[in-house]
Amino acid sequence: MGTQLRISREDGSLPCEVCGFPTMHVAQVVADDGSILGRTLICTTCQRGRHRPDAAAETEAPPDEVPAG
C-alpha cells in the first residue's frame, strides 16, 4: 500500500503560494502500520507541496555551461 498523506478536516488551511487558494494544509505522512513518519505541507488544489518541487522552476533553471559566443 505504501505511505499515505492524511489531512485533518478540523485543522485550518492557509493560502497556497502557487495557486492562491486557501487550500494549503499540514498533512501527516503515515506508514502502512499506522505510525506517523512526519508532516508536510500540501495544497489540495494545485497539489504542490514541500515534498514535490515545482517543475517550472526546474525547467527554467540556467544551464551549467553557457556556450562561448
N, C-alpha and C positions, 0 to 999 in steps of 0.2 A: 504494500500500500504506500509506503514512503512517508515523508514528513508532511504535515498539514499546517496551514495558516488558519488560526481561529481568531475571529473578530467578535468582541462582545457587543451586543446591541445596546447595553446600558452605558457603555463608555461614550464620551463625546467624540467629535471629529473636528478636524482643522481644515482650512483651505489648502488645497494642493498647489504647490509652486509651479507645476507644469500646466494643468488644465484650469486651475482657478476655482473649481467646485469644492464645496466644503465636505469632501469625502476622503480625507486623509485620516487613517486610523492606525492605532497601535495594535498590532496583531501578535499573538503568541505563536511561536514555532513549536509544534508538538510532534514528538516521535511516535512510532507505531504503538509503543507500550503505554502511551498517555503522559509520559514525562515531558515537562516543558524544557525545551532546549534553549530558548531565548525569546527575544522580542524584536520586531522590526516594524518599520513604517510602510504602509501600503495604501495606495489610492484605489478605491473600488470603482472609480470612473475610468481613468486612463490606465490603470493597472501598473503604474510606475511605483517603484519603491527603492529603498536603500539597497536591497539585495539585487535589484535589476537595473543596471546602468542605462542611461539614456543613449539609445542607438544613434541619434542625430549627433550627439557630442562626439561619438567615436568616428563617424564618417567625416566630420568637419575638422578633425584634428590635423595639424600641419604634418607633412611628411618629415621623416627623419633626415632625409637628404634633399637638398634643393639643387636642381641641375644648374651648372655654370652656364652663363649665357652672355 
